[in-house]
Amino acid sequence: MSFGDVLNILWIVLFLTAFLPLLRQRQVEVFRVRLIRRFEDRRGSRLITLIHRQESISFLGIPLSRYINIEDSEQVLRAIRLTPGDMPIDLLLHTPGGLVLAAEQIAAALKRHPARVTVFVPHYAMSGGTMIACAADEIVMDENAVLGPVDPQLGNYPAASIVAAVRDKGVRAVDDHTLILADLSTKALEQVRKFVHFLLEGKMDPDRAADLAANLTSGLWTHDYPIGVDQLRQMGLPVTEGLPKEIYDLMDLYPQPPGRRPSVQYIPLPYGRGRDGRT
């Protein structure tokens, strides 16, 4: 075998090494769209996925994580705009949380959608994810899935803890920077409490909604405290246990990726009421 033949073989190997992952990714995308469409046809709804993998991605040894951000809220809001008011929305939610602004935008848009909104939680929807789930008419969860508190965080510290530190030490015993943080924390706690109460209105007794909004936002628990199905039901949230098989199948099509991919996915077409072509 000549040197030229060896070189050609190396070029072919390099080409296949670069091309095959792209081909596999394209196949996964096709499978996702097919499964999303099949789920939508069965339920007569629009399905949106908001999935963030919290595990580390191996890239030069640097761990990368994903969270709810403004790009996510832009895409979810666009999906909602493309959905007729009389068509239900299903949201597959798997996230550790993220920006309060982005989560509030998504939650408010879901709250205002006239048709039924269902959130599916196969594993966890913490912090901002819980806020989004509170906007749904029904939260369908795996028996082991959890939600979490939505108390605001300022930097590396819970807002409630900053306020408590100033209260316990006294105003004269802390510096100006801490006082400023405490002032911001007080405002953030009240703002988030009011917003969560707005999301819960109409889903339960008014007094119970007020109590639940206060408990979720006040720092009663640590920010990573897992709230399971039974406790959520006791709180009065509309939780149903038992996910459709398609949800698990769809999660299997979101393996830990080798590179970047969109967090939000849906079929980017406006839907009418006709089931054949949705026109």
C-alpha positions as CSV (number, residue, x, y, z in Angstrom):
1,M,0.0,0.0,0.0
2,S,1.4,3.3,-1.1
3,F,1.7,6.4,1.0
4,G,-1.0,8.0,-1.1
5,D,-3.4,5.2,-0.3
6,V,-2.7,5.5,3.5
7,L,-3.3,9.3,3.2
8,N,-6.7,8.7,1.4
9,I,-7.7,6.3,4.1
10,L,-6.8,8.8,6.8
11,W,-8.9,11.5,5.1
12,I,-11.9,9.1,4.9
13,V,-11.6,8.3,8.6
14,L,-11.4,11.9,9.5
15,F,-14.4,12.7,7.3
16,L,-16.5,9.9,8.9
17,T,-15.4,10.9,12.4
18,A,-16.7,14.5,11.7
19,F,-19.8,13.5,9.8
20,L,-21.2,10.6,11.8
21,P,-22.0,12.5,15.0
22,L,-23.8,15.1,12.9
23,L,-25.8,12.3,11.2
24,R,-26.7,10.8,14.6
25,Q,-27.8,14.1,15.9
26,R,-30.0,14.7,12.9
27,Q,-31.6,11.3,13.4
28,V,-32.3,12.1,17.1
29,E,-33.9,15.4,16.0
30,V,-36.2,13.6,13.6
31,F,-37.2,11.1,16.2
32,R,-38.0,13.9,18.7
33,V,-40.2,15.7,16.2
34,R,-42.0,12.5,15.3
35,L,-42.6,11.7,19.0
36,I,-43.7,15.3,19.7
37,R,-46.2,15.2,16.8
38,R,-47.6,11.8,17.9
39,F,-48.1,13.1,21.5
40,E,-49.7,16.2,20.2
41,D,-52.1,14.3,17.9
42,R,-53.1,12.0,20.8
43,R,-53.9,14.9,23.2
44,G,-54.9,17.6,20.7
45,S,-52.4,20.0,22.2
46,R,-49.2,21.9,21.6
47,L,-46.2,20.2,23.3
48,I,-43.2,22.4,24.3
49,T,-40.1,21.0,25.9
50,L,-38.0,23.0,28.3
51,I,-35.1,20.7,29.2
52,H,-31.8,21.5,30.9
53,R,-29.2,18.9,31.7
54,Q,-27.5,19.7,34.9
55,E,-24.7,17.1,34.6
56,S,-21.3,18.3,33.5
57,I,-20.4,18.3,29.8
58,S,-16.8,17.3,29.1
59,F,-15.3,20.2,27.2
60,L,-11.6,20.8,27.9
61,G,-12.3,19.5,31.4
62,I,-14.6,22.4,32.2
63,P,-18.1,21.6,33.6
64,L,-21.0,23.3,31.9
65,S,-24.6,23.5,33.1
66,R,-27.7,25.0,31.6
67,Y,-30.5,27.1,33.2
68,I,-33.6,28.9,32.3
69,N,-32.5,32.1,30.4
70,I,-33.9,34.9,28.3
71,E,-33.4,32.8,25.1
72,D,-35.6,30.1,26.6
73,S,-38.3,32.6,27.5
74,E,-38.2,34.1,24.0
75,Q,-38.7,30.7,22.4
76,V,-41.4,29.5,24.8
77,L,-43.4,32.8,24.4
78,R,-43.2,32.4,20.6
79,A,-44.5,28.9,20.9
80,I,-47.4,30.1,23.0
81,R,-48.2,32.9,20.5
82,L,-48.3,30.3,17.7
83,T,-50.9,28.3,19.7
84,P,-54.6,29.1,19.3
85,G,-56.4,30.2,22.4
86,D,-58.6,27.1,22.4
87,M,-55.7,24.6,22.0
88,P,-54.3,23.1,25.2
89,I,-50.6,23.5,25.9
90,D,-48.4,20.7,27.4
91,L,-45.0,21.6,28.8
92,L,-42.3,19.0,29.5
93,L,-40.2,20.6,32.2
94,H,-36.8,19.4,33.4
95,T,-34.7,22.2,34.9
96,P,-32.8,23.3,38.0
97,G,-34.3,26.8,37.6
98,G,-32.6,30.0,36.3
99,L,-33.3,33.7,35.8
100,V,-36.3,35.0,37.7
101,L,-37.2,37.3,34.8
102,A,-37.3,34.5,32.2
103,A,-39.2,32.1,34.5
104,E,-41.8,34.8,35.3
105,Q,-42.3,35.6,31.6
106,I,-43.0,32.0,30.8
107,A,-45.2,31.5,33.9
108,A,-47.3,34.6,33.2
109,A,-47.8,33.6,29.5
110,L,-48.9,30.2,30.5
111,K,-51.3,31.6,33.2
112,R,-52.9,33.8,30.6
113,H,-53.3,31.1,28.0
114,P,-57.1,30.5,27.7
115,A,-57.0,26.8,27.2
116,R,-55.8,24.1,29.6
117,V,-52.1,24.1,30.5
118,T,-50.5,20.9,31.8
119,V,-46.9,20.6,33.0
120,F,-45.1,17.2,33.0
121,V,-42.2,16.8,35.4
122,P,-40.3,13.5,34.9
123,H,-37.5,14.2,37.4
124,Y,-37.3,17.8,38.8
125,A,-38.3,21.3,38.2
126,M,-36.7,23.5,40.9
127,S,-36.8,27.2,41.6
128,G,-37.9,28.9,38.5
129,G,-39.1,25.6,37.2
130,T,-41.5,25.4,40.2
131,M,-42.7,28.9,39.4
132,I,-43.6,27.8,35.9
133,A,-45.3,24.7,37.2
134,C,-47.5,26.8,39.5
135,A,-49.0,28.5,36.4
136,A,-50.4,25.2,35.1
137,D,-53.9,23.9,35.5
138,E,-52.4,20.4,36.2
139,I,-48.9,19.2,37.2
140,V,-48.3,15.6,36.2
141,M,-45.3,14.1,37.9
142,D,-43.3,10.9,38.2
143,E,-43.8,9.4,41.7
144,N,-40.2,10.3,42.5
145,A,-40.1,13.7,40.9
146,V,-39.8,16.9,42.9
147,L,-40.4,20.6,42.8
148,G,-38.7,23.1,45.1
149,P,-38.9,26.5,46.8
150,V,-38.9,29.7,44.7
151,D,-37.3,32.1,47.3
152,P,-35.2,34.7,45.4
153,Q,-31.4,34.5,45.6
154,L,-29.0,37.5,45.6
155,G,-25.6,36.4,44.3
156,N,-24.6,33.4,46.4
157,Y,-27.0,34.0,49.3
158,P,-30.8,33.5,49.8
159,A,-32.6,36.9,50.1
160,A,-34.3,35.7,53.2
161,S,-31.0,34.9,54.9
162,I,-29.6,38.3,54.1
163,V,-32.7,39.9,55.7
164,A,-32.4,37.6,58.7
165,A,-28.7,38.4,59.2
166,V,-29.4,42.2,59.4
167,R,-32.4,41.6,61.7
168,D,-30.4,39.5,64.1
169,K,-27.3,41.6,64.2
170,G,-29.0,45.0,64.0
171,V,-28.7,47.7,61.5
172,R,-25.8,49.4,63.2
173,A,-23.7,46.2,63.3
174,V,-23.5,45.7,59.5
175,D,-21.9,47.6,56.7
176,D,-23.6,49.7,54.0
177,H,-23.1,47.0,51.4
178,T,-25.0,44.5,53.5
179,L,-27.7,47.0,54.2
180,I,-28.2,47.6,50.5
181,L,-28.4,43.8,49.9
182,A,-31.0,43.6,52.7
183,D,-33.1,46.3,51.1
184,L,-32.9,44.6,47.7
185,S,-33.7,41.3,49.4
186,T,-36.8,42.7,51.0
187,K,-38.1,44.0,47.7
188,A,-37.3,40.7,45.9
189,L,-39.1,38.6,48.5
190,E,-42.2,40.7,48.3
191,Q,-42.2,40.8,44.5
192,V,-41.8,37.1,44.1
193,R,-44.4,36.4,46.7
194,K,-47.0,38.5,45.0
195,F,-46.2,36.9,41.6
196,V,-46.5,33.4,42.9
197,H,-49.8,34.4,44.6
198,F,-51.0,35.7,41.2
199,L,-50.1,32.3,39.6
200,L,-52.0,30.4,42.4
201,E,-55.2,32.5,42.2
202,G,-58.2,30.5,41.1
203,K,-56.5,27.2,41.8
204,M,-57.4,26.9,45.5
205,D,-59.0,28.8,48.4
206,P,-57.7,32.4,48.5
207,D,-56.3,32.0,52.1
208,R,-54.6,28.8,51.1
209,A,-53.1,30.4,48.0
210,A,-51.7,33.3,50.1
211,D,-50.2,30.8,52.7
212,L,-48.6,28.7,50.0
213,A,-47.2,31.7,48.2
214,A,-45.6,32.8,51.4
215,N,-44.2,29.4,52.3
216,L,-42.6,28.9,48.8
217,T,-41.0,32.3,48.7
218,S,-40.1,33.2,52.3
219,G,-37.0,31.0,52.8
220,L,-38.9,28.5,55.0
221,W,-36.8,25.8,53.4
222,T,-33.3,25.8,51.9
223,H,-33.4,26.6,48.2
224,D,-32.6,23.0,47.1
225,Y,-35.3,21.4,49.4
226,P,-37.1,18.7,47.4
227,I,-40.9,18.9,47.6
228,G,-42.4,15.5,46.6
229,V,-45.8,14.6,45.2
230,D,-47.5,13.9,48.5
231,Q,-46.3,17.1,50.1
232,L,-47.3,19.1,47.0
233,R,-50.8,17.6,47.2
234,Q,-51.1,18.6,50.9
235,M,-50.1,22.1,49.9
236,G,-53.1,22.1,47.6
237,L,-51.3,22.2,44.2
238,P,-53.1,20.3,41.4
239,V,-50.7,17.4,41.2
240,T,-51.3,14.1,39.4
241,E,-49.0,11.1,39.7
242,G,-48.2,9.0,36.6
243,L,-46.5,10.2,33.4
244,P,-47.4,9.0,29.9
245,K,-44.9,6.7,28.4
246,E,-44.2,9.2,25.6
247,I,-42.7,11.6,28.1
248,Y,-40.1,9.1,29.2
249,D,-39.4,8.2,25.6
250,L,-38.9,11.8,24.8
251,M,-36.5,12.3,27.7
252,D,-34.5,9.4,26.3
253,L,-34.0,11.4,23.2
254,Y,-32.3,14.2,25.2
255,P,-29.0,12.5,26.1
256,Q,-26.2,14.5,27.5
257,P,-25.0,16.3,24.4
258,P,-21.4,16.7,23.2
259,G,-22.1,20.4,22.3
260,R,-24.7,23.1,22.4
261,R,-28.3,22.5,21.4
262,P,-31.5,24.4,21.9
263,S,-33.2,23.9,25.2
264,V,-36.7,24.6,23.9
265,Q,-38.1,22.6,21.0
266,Y,-41.4,22.6,19.3
267,I,-42.8,22.4,15.8
268,P,-42.4,26.0,14.6
269,L,-45.7,26.4,12.8
270,P,-49.0,28.2,13.8
271,Y,-51.6,25.5,14.7
272,G,-55.2,25.7,13.6
273,R,-57.9,23.3,14.9
274,G,-57.8,20.8,12.0
275,R,-55.9,17.7,13.0
276,D,-54.8,16.9,9.4
277,G,-52.1,19.5,8.9
278,R,-53.4,21.7,11.8
279,T,-54.7,24.3,9.4
